[in-house]
Structures are given as C-alpha cells and as structure tokens.
Amino acid sequence: MSNENLTEVAVGGVVLAVAAGFLFYAGQVTGFSAAPSEYALTASFRSADGVDVGTDVRLAGVKVGRVTELELDPETYRARAVISVREDIEVPDDSALAISSEGLLGGNFVEVLPGGSPFYFAAGDEIEFTQGSISLISLLTKFVAGSDEDNGE
C-alpha cells in the first residue's frame, strides 16, 4: 500500500470514530440509549392540553419518566394517560400529578407532586389526584374581564 492509501484509511477511521462518539452522545442526551427498566402508572385528567406521547414526567424538575399512552375515556370524557416511571424512583401512594408549563413559550410536562405516605405505587396503579392543564388564553380572558369589574365599569 502506498502512503496515500494509509493516510486515507487513517482519516476514514478517525471520521468513523468521531461519528460513533457523536451518536453515542446524542443517544445519552435525548434518552434514546438503553433505558433503565420502568413501571407504568395511569391517571385521568380533565384537560391534557399540551401533553402527548413522549412528554416528560418530572419530579422536582428532574425527568423520571414519560407519557406512553394518551386517549379519551368515552365513559367519563376525561383524558386517560399512562406514564412510565423509572423503576428506581418510588412514588408515594398519596402523590398527585399536574400538567405544568415550562414558561410562557415553553412546552408542557407532567409533574409528580410527591405525598408523604410511607407506601408506594406499584406497577399498574392509578394516581387519583390530578390537575389538568390550565389554558393561558382563558386566564388572560379572566384577568381582562376581572380588571373591568374592579374599575366599577
């Protein structure tokens, strides 16, 4: 082999190693790497605006799971969600779920509000205490309508 061929092979190997490293890093950051084992919990929300399959489930601001299913319950007309939580996270059985916003322009996520019970949810249990999403438009409408009433108009 000539020197030129060896150089091309070496450069190609370096490019492949960098690409593999980038893919590994991207998998770690986005959560597409080998996921730890998880268990499923269900919950029912009056409104699940801004939540979809894949939405983060967070506890104290740290991602501990994701929404795996979201569908309408035809009997109650509520959004039925199935969430998965990392197996190493024990959620007290008096905890609540709330749909929270990351800010005015940010997306929504499902927040676990832990209770103080010494007992924990098991796989397949239902979280009964939930708070649906709050519409920013309806809040602004109430604020504007409320400010007119305060002025005595």
DAVENGI-V551390 format. One record per residue. N is the residue number from 1. RES is the residue in one small letter. OMEGA is omega in degrees with one decimal (* if undefined). Layout:
BEGIN
{{N	RES	OMEGA} {N	RES	OMEGA}}
END
This chain:
BEGIN
{{1	m	178.9} {2	s	178.1} {3	n	-179.1} {4	e	178.8} {5	n	178.7} {6	l	178.9} {7	t	179.5} {8	e	177.9} {9	v	-180.0} {10	a	179.5} {11	v	177.3} {12	g	178.0} {13	g	178.6} {14	v	178.9} {15	v	178.3} {16	l	179.2} {17	a	178.4} {18	v	178.6} {19	a	178.7} {20	a	177.2} {21	g	178.2} {22	f	179.4} {23	l	177.7} {24	f	179.3} {25	y	179.8} {26	a	177.5} {27	g	178.9} {28	q	-175.9} {29	v	-176.2} {30	t	178.5} {31	g	179.3} {32	f	177.2} {33	s	-179.9} {34	a	-175.3} {35	a	174.6} {36	p	-178.6} {37	s	-175.3} {38	e	172.6} {39	y	-174.0} {40	a	172.4} {41	l	178.5} {42	t	177.4} {43	a	-179.7} {44	s	-178.1} {45	f	174.2} {46	r	178.4} {47	s	-179.2} {48	a	178.9} {49	d	176.6} {50	g	180.0} {51	v	178.8} {52	d	176.4} {53	v	-178.7} {54	g	178.9} {55	t	-179.4} {56	d	167.3} {57	v	-174.7} {58	r	175.2} {59	l	-176.9} {60	a	178.0} {61	g	-178.4} {62	v	-180.0} {63	k	179.5} {64	v	-179.1} {65	g	-178.6} {66	r	175.2} {67	v	-177.8} {68	t	177.9} {69	e	175.4} {70	l	-178.1} {71	e	178.0} {72	l	174.4} {73	d	-174.7} {74	p	179.9} {75	e	-175.8} {76	t	-175.8} {77	y	175.5} {78	r	177.6} {79	a	178.5} {80	r	-178.1} {81	a	171.1} {82	v	178.7} {83	i	173.7} {84	s	-179.1} {85	v	178.3} {86	r	-175.6} {87	e	-179.6} {88	d	177.8} {89	i	177.3} {90	e	-178.7} {91	v	179.0} {92	p	-173.1} {93	d	172.6} {94	d	179.7} {95	s	178.0} {96	a	173.9} {97	l	176.6} {98	a	174.2} {99	i	-176.0} {100	s	-179.8} {101	s	177.9} {102	e	-179.3} {103	g	-178.2} {104	l	-177.7} {105	l	-177.9} {106	g	178.7} {107	g	178.4} {108	n	174.1} {109	f	177.9} {110	v	-177.1} {111	e	174.9} {112	v	177.1} {113	l	-171.4} {114	p	175.4} {115	g	-177.9} {116	g	-176.6} {117	s	175.6} {118	p	179.9} {119	f	-172.7} {120	y	175.3} {121	f	173.1} {122	a	179.8} {123	a	178.0} {124	g	179.5} {125	d	178.6} {126	e	175.1} {127	i	-173.4} {128	e	-176.9} {129	f	-178.3} {130	t	173.8} {131	q	-178.9} {132	g	-179.8} {133	s	179.7} {134	i	-178.7} {135	s	178.8} {136	l	180.0} {137	i	-179.6} {138	s	176.2} {139	l	178.7} {140	l	178.1} {141	t	177.8} {142	k	179.3} {143	f	-179.8} {144	v	179.3} {145	a	179.4} {146	g	-178.8} {147	s	176.9} {148	d	-179.4} {149	e	-179.3} {150	d	-178.7} {151	n	178.3} {152	g	-179.0} {153	e	*}}
END
